[in-house]
């Protein structure tokens, strides 16, 4: 059924080019996949005070919405020539060795307590749909996966976030306070 | 130093075309190389520009591409579109799916990073941040169109062509100039040679005039000396023998002086052709010493004289010159040695000869032939040998006048020349000289003895501007029994004729102040038809000598002369006048 295959392919390309404008809500799978890629793509736009000497570690703390989608997404990718490392933890601390930490929250450690545990540590915290928000917080906007950036929290942890990333953000909470 | 630079100039001159060609070739090659270098540089700049451009696009896109901001990607690609040099652009995400593009055709490069095509340069640049690949930008930079590039080079090419043509024109201009200079030099050299030849001939002419003039004056003085010595011996035959010996010694010296002046006149060509009965055989025998010296040891000489040889009516000294000229030619034709044969024989040319040969008058001739065993001459050369200045000898060795003299002399004498030659065998020149009809060449002195005494009842008018000559001649003629009148120039002499005085013989100098002896004779003959005229001269001039021969009926006595000689001339004159 090559015809069908071609139609399907065309649909995917159209979706990618238009950002899926036709659909009001991205499907759960697609949304998760996009978020998974974003998770590792944030890394090159962030500068840590001590550049990670070894493989850059992506931590999934608590509930893991990505599963092997994330593992597939980072396959073949690398940071400064070294493959990403994925670490799945129930509880995170400053000693966990995370560069980027997605805080899914769990009974062991809520998102808020995780943030508290990492406060001031050079770890890029990412959150979604929670009361306590990380430095980057995923939001849905007109069917698109977008994010907000808390620049104040980042600078408190001595992280520098590239203006390219800031330009993509839906909103930025600046050092002086308040969303832009 | 100057020679070296001249040599260099000659080398450059000779190889000018090669030098110019080489120069032009080098120039053209250099220009083409410069053009190619410039083109290459341009290409590299285009590639560099494409890479830089793609990198800028990739950098500005990275964020938008990473986080799927389609609007921003489109915005950036649309902005790039404003650059006309970027023909096409395509942006792929990290999965190789096109996100944005513009332009009709773009090669996807199949894994290569760059592709050069005739119309431009395509480059692929990854969109990456810190090694994280976010997508790919493929960009096609348009290269400058060929027309534009050619137009850019056309200006330079035009300058090059103009320079080349200027150089070429200049080079060939100097070539033409050099050729012109060479020709001018040749013409100048030719002219210098001609002027040198002219100067030489003028010098010889001047020398001739000078020696001729000196000889003339000497002859007058010698005439006085010889004449007075003669008179002394005639009038005082019984003088002290010792004294007579002194006088005859002086006479001998004076005669030798006279012979010397004759040689001077011969050199100056003032000597008139004086044909007289000549024993050709004896002349050649007299010359044998000179001829042997002329020929050298390698050439033997043989002389054959036919019995009963007639006498020829020629000028002896000119004849001798002719024989010497022929001998010199024969010698030069026999550089390896050989044999020279001189033959004398009588020849009677009849009508058949006259018809065969040109200008041959039938009659009796004395034939003299000179034969060598030398190189001989081809018919072409043979036809030219009598032309003045024609010579087969190297420059400086021959005047080209030898055979001209022979020819001129023989023709003037009323004879003719025949020439036969065969290459490699030798040459024979035969002179046919007119037979002398004079019975005998009786020594003049013999007749003077008979005529010495007795009155002659003849009146001689002696005209000469030189008092010494005049006085001597008057005394001598008185001694010979003539009645003598004298005048020192033509006017005085004509006065005497106009007075009606009857004159039998006019004895006049030729060259005198005022009217010449020739003019005097003409006017005197107008007064008195039966007048006998005898000229005396130191040298002959055109006034009485034409073409080197005396006018018919003109009688001449050469100064200096002895009393016997003048007596004999006067007697001869009277005899022809009586007969």
Interface residues (C-beta under 8 A of the other chain):
Chain A: X12 X13 X16 X17 X18 X19 X34 X37 X38 X40 X41 X43 X44 X45 X77 X78 X79 X80 X81 X82 X144 X145 X147 X162 X164 X165 X167 X168
Chain B: X62 X63 X64 X66 X67 X68 X69 X70 X72 X93 X94 X97 X98 X99 X100 X128 X129 X130 X131 X132 X133 X134
